[in-house]
Amino acid sequence: MVLFDEIEKAHPEAHNMLLQIMEEGQLTDARGHKVDFRNCIIVMTSNIGAEELRKQGSLGFALRRDEKEEAKSNYDDMRKKLLESLRHVFRPEFINRLDGVIVFHPLAQDHLRKIVNLELEKVAERMRDHNISLRATEPALDQIALEGFDPEMGARPLRRVIQDKVEDHLSDAVLAHEFNDGDSILIDVDKEKHLVFKREKRKKTVEKKAEPEVTAQVVA
């Protein structure tokens, strides 16, 4: 698999090479050397038309939950606009050689929360190496998702927010012995929407003592 990110920024000659690959399944240089692409999947990403959608407020985390139904009905219209923008950048013979064009839906809060969960699970796995468990409340997940989203870059800053607001804090806290072996940490938010880290109470396990076996002897 070969990925070309933001293909619209590539030199026109790169588009010509891709056209040759899609037409012939191979790439040939001036000396006759050939590279076979017949068993290769080529994926190209593009931000063409995204700026116009961003101006309309229909792209990214600006999408509120009460707008989901409206966004769903507007998806076909959005797709038509993006495909039209695509035709202004690439030649018809290039577009016609594509097996498919996928237009992604705008990021919603639910999507970002899933990304946050996946990233925090990686942190929790590392904390388990120190015999420390980690979990986050729903408000904490929402706050991290909110701080980690940028209209220009999507969810890309999310990883840095988790590193700055979660990983660095936990590292300092463990080094300062604020959290120790066997602790359970809860990530929550305070009234000012700041992330806070709390030590959860351990559940006490009470061993039930075995009752002495009672035997009865019947005397005739």
Buried (B, 14 or more C-beta within 10 A) or exposed (E): EEEBEEBBEBEEEEBEBBBBBBEEEEBEEEEEEEEEBEEEEBEBEBBBBBEBBBEEEBBBBBBEEEBBEEBEEBEEEBBEBBBEBBEEBBEEEBEEBEEEEEBEBBBBBEBBBEBBBEBBEEBBEEBEEBEBBBBBBEBBBBBBBBBBBBEEEBBEBBBEBBBEBBBEBBEEBBEEEBBEEEBBBBBBBEEEEEBEBEBEEEEEEEEEEEEEEEEEEEEE
